[in-house]
């Protein structure tokens, strides 16, 4: 019986010792981290308070953290695409401006629908499709291309709206395009002049 009591007391003493030891460690860690109102633990070399884990993750620059990879990511889109980004922005700007001008002309000049034999929706949709291939195309030249194709197409099968628009897209003028499509120089000049006259009258 005495042996059992001694064993029990010894076990209780060991358990109490372990509890006190764990509590002491936890208290010391709490003081070291600034917990429990104690002062933070100082660095032995500098005497300055040390920071907890994760604090300096957001201090260094992204360039340092990624060995310079983030610097590459900050390059402009223009540099990364050898100027294609800028060209795309300019293309979109021209398309938006020309489309807006066309909307205004269609609203303000309903007679354009008569001379082209196209309603407002068809004019608008056709012009916007043409702008995809040639953002610099003016609405006036689009209307002229349709009229010239109708006026000359009977005698010159190659003269179509698409063919004229393709010529303009390549940088040629209307006259140069008509000549490339087989129309004589003088006739091309007269046909272009007539188309412009009709467009001007439709706007008055």
C-alpha positions as CSV (number, residue, x, y, z in Angstrom):
1,X,0.0,0.0,0.0
2,X,2.8,2.4,1.0
3,X,4.5,1.6,-2.3
4,X,1.3,2.5,-4.2
5,X,1.1,5.8,-2.4
6,X,4.7,6.7,-3.1
7,X,4.2,5.9,-6.8
8,X,1.1,8.0,-6.9
9,X,2.7,11.0,-5.2
10,X,5.7,10.7,-7.5
11,X,3.5,10.7,-10.6
12,X,1.6,13.7,-9.3
13,X,4.8,15.6,-8.7
14,X,6.1,14.8,-12.2
15,X,2.8,16.0,-13.7
16,X,2.9,19.2,-11.7
17,X,6.5,19.8,-12.8
18,X,5.6,19.4,-16.5
19,X,2.6,21.7,-16.2
20,X,4.7,24.4,-14.6
21,X,7.4,24.0,-17.3
22,X,5.0,24.3,-20.2
23,X,3.4,27.3,-18.6
24,X,6.8,29.0,-18.1
25,X,7.7,28.4,-21.8
26,X,4.4,29.8,-23.1
27,X,4.8,32.9,-20.9
28,X,8.3,33.5,-22.1
29,X,7.2,33.2,-25.8
30,X,4.3,35.6,-25.1
31,X,6.7,38.2,-23.8
32,X,9.1,37.7,-26.7
33,X,6.3,38.3,-29.2
34,X,5.0,41.3,-27.5
35,X,2.1,39.5,-26.0
36,X,0.8,39.9,-22.5
37,X,1.9,43.6,-22.4
38,X,5.6,42.7,-22.1
39,X,8.3,44.4,-24.1
40,X,9.3,42.8,-27.4
41,X,12.5,40.8,-27.5
42,X,15.4,42.8,-28.8
43,X,17.9,41.6,-31.4
44,X,21.2,40.7,-29.7
45,X,23.3,42.5,-32.4
46,X,21.3,45.7,-32.8
47,X,19.3,46.1,-29.6
48,X,16.3,46.9,-31.8
49,X,12.9,45.1,-31.4
50,X,12.6,42.1,-33.7
51,X,9.6,41.7,-35.9
52,X,7.3,38.7,-36.0
53,X,7.2,36.3,-38.9
54,X,5.6,37.7,-42.1
55,X,6.0,41.3,-41.2
56,X,8.8,42.0,-43.7
57,X,7.1,40.1,-46.5
58,X,5.4,43.4,-47.6
59,X,8.4,45.7,-47.0
60,X,10.7,44.7,-49.8
61,X,10.0,45.8,-53.3
62,X,8.3,43.3,-55.7
63,X,11.4,43.5,-57.8
64,X,13.6,42.2,-55.0
65,X,11.2,39.5,-54.1
66,X,11.0,38.2,-57.7
67,X,14.6,38.8,-58.7
68,X,13.6,41.5,-61.1
69,X,10.8,39.6,-62.8
70,X,8.2,42.2,-61.7
71,X,10.3,44.9,-63.4
72,X,9.7,43.1,-66.7
73,X,6.0,42.9,-65.9
74,X,5.9,46.7,-65.5
75,X,7.1,47.4,-69.0
76,X,4.5,49.1,-71.1
77,X,2.3,47.1,-73.4
78,X,3.8,49.0,-76.3
79,X,7.3,47.8,-75.5
80,X,6.2,44.2,-75.0
81,X,4.4,44.1,-78.4
82,X,6.9,46.1,-80.4
83,X,4.4,48.9,-81.0
84,X,1.5,46.7,-81.9
85,X,-0.4,47.8,-78.8
86,X,-0.1,51.5,-79.8
87,X,-1.2,50.7,-83.3
88,X,-4.2,48.9,-82.0
89,X,-5.2,51.8,-79.8
90,X,-4.9,54.2,-82.7
91,X,-6.9,51.9,-84.9
92,X,-9.7,51.6,-82.4
93,X,-9.7,55.4,-81.9
94,X,-10.0,56.1,-85.7
95,X,-12.8,53.5,-86.0
96,X,-14.7,55.1,-83.1
97,X,-14.3,58.6,-84.4
98,X,-15.3,57.8,-88.0
99,X,-18.2,55.7,-86.9
100,X,-19.5,58.5,-84.8
101,X,-19.1,61.0,-87.7
102,X,-21.0,58.6,-90.0
103,X,-23.9,58.3,-87.5
104,X,-24.2,62.1,-87.5
105,X,-24.1,62.3,-91.3
106,X,-26.7,59.6,-91.7
107,X,-29.0,61.4,-89.2
108,X,-28.5,64.8,-90.7
109,X,-28.6,63.8,-94.3
110,X,-31.5,61.3,-94.9
111,X,-31.2,61.8,-98.7
112,X,-28.0,59.8,-98.7
113,X,-30.2,56.7,-98.3
114,X,-31.9,57.7,-101.6
115,X,-28.8,58.1,-103.7
116,X,-27.2,54.9,-102.3
117,X,-30.5,53.0,-102.3
118,X,-29.5,51.8,-98.8
119,X,-31.4,52.4,-95.6
120,X,-29.8,53.9,-92.5
121,X,-29.1,50.6,-90.9
122,X,-27.5,49.1,-94.0
123,X,-25.3,52.2,-94.5
124,X,-24.2,52.1,-90.9
125,X,-23.5,48.4,-90.8
126,X,-21.7,48.4,-94.2
127,X,-19.5,51.3,-93.2
128,X,-18.6,49.8,-89.9
129,X,-17.6,46.5,-91.6
130,X,-15.4,48.4,-94.0
131,X,-13.8,50.3,-91.1
132,X,-12.5,47.0,-89.8
133,X,-10.3,46.6,-92.9
134,X,-9.6,50.3,-93.3
135,X,-10.0,52.5,-90.1
136,X,-9.0,55.6,-92.1
137,X,-11.9,55.2,-94.6
138,X,-14.1,58.2,-94.6
139,X,-17.9,57.8,-94.8
140,X,-17.9,60.0,-97.9
141,X,-15.5,57.6,-99.7
142,X,-17.6,54.7,-98.6
143,X,-20.8,56.3,-100.1
144,X,-18.8,57.2,-103.2
145,X,-17.6,53.6,-103.6
146,X,-21.2,52.3,-103.5
147,X,-22.4,54.8,-106.0
148,X,-19.5,54.3,-108.4
149,X,-20.0,50.5,-108.3
150,X,-23.6,51.0,-109.2
151,X,-22.9,53.5,-111.9
152,X,-20.0,51.8,-113.6
153,X,-20.5,48.1,-112.7
154,X,-22.7,47.5,-115.7
155,X,-19.9,48.3,-118.1
156,X,-17.0,47.3,-115.9
157,X,-17.8,44.0,-114.0
158,X,-14.6,44.4,-112.0
159,X,-15.8,47.7,-110.5
160,X,-17.6,46.5,-107.3
161,X,-17.9,48.2,-104.0
162,X,-15.6,45.6,-102.4
163,X,-12.9,46.2,-105.1
164,X,-13.0,49.9,-104.7
165,X,-12.8,49.7,-100.9
166,X,-9.9,47.3,-101.2
167,X,-8.1,49.8,-103.4
168,X,-8.7,52.6,-100.9
169,X,-7.5,50.3,-98.1
170,X,-4.2,49.7,-99.9
171,X,-3.6,53.5,-100.1
172,X,-4.8,54.3,-103.6
173,X,-7.2,57.1,-104.4
174,X,-10.6,56.5,-105.9
175,X,-9.3,57.5,-109.4
176,X,-6.2,55.2,-109.1
177,X,-8.4,52.3,-108.0
178,X,-10.9,52.8,-110.9
179,X,-8.0,52.9,-113.4
180,X,-6.5,49.7,-111.9
181,X,-10.0,48.1,-112.3
182,X,-9.9,48.9,-116.1
183,X,-11.7,52.2,-116.2
184,X,-10.1,54.8,-118.5
185,X,-8.5,57.8,-116.9
186,X,-11.0,60.4,-118.3
187,X,-14.0,58.2,-117.5
188,X,-12.8,57.5,-114.0
189,X,-12.4,61.2,-113.4
190,X,-15.9,62.0,-114.7
191,X,-17.5,59.2,-112.7
192,X,-15.8,60.3,-109.5
193,X,-16.8,63.9,-110.1
194,X,-20.4,62.9,-110.7
195,X,-20.6,60.8,-107.6
196,X,-19.2,63.6,-105.4
197,X,-21.7,66.0,-107.0
198,X,-24.6,63.7,-106.1
199,X,-23.3,63.3,-102.5
200,X,-23.0,67.1,-102.1
201,X,-26.5,67.7,-103.4
202,X,-27.9,65.0,-101.0
203,X,-26.4,66.9,-98.1
204,X,-27.9,70.2,-99.1
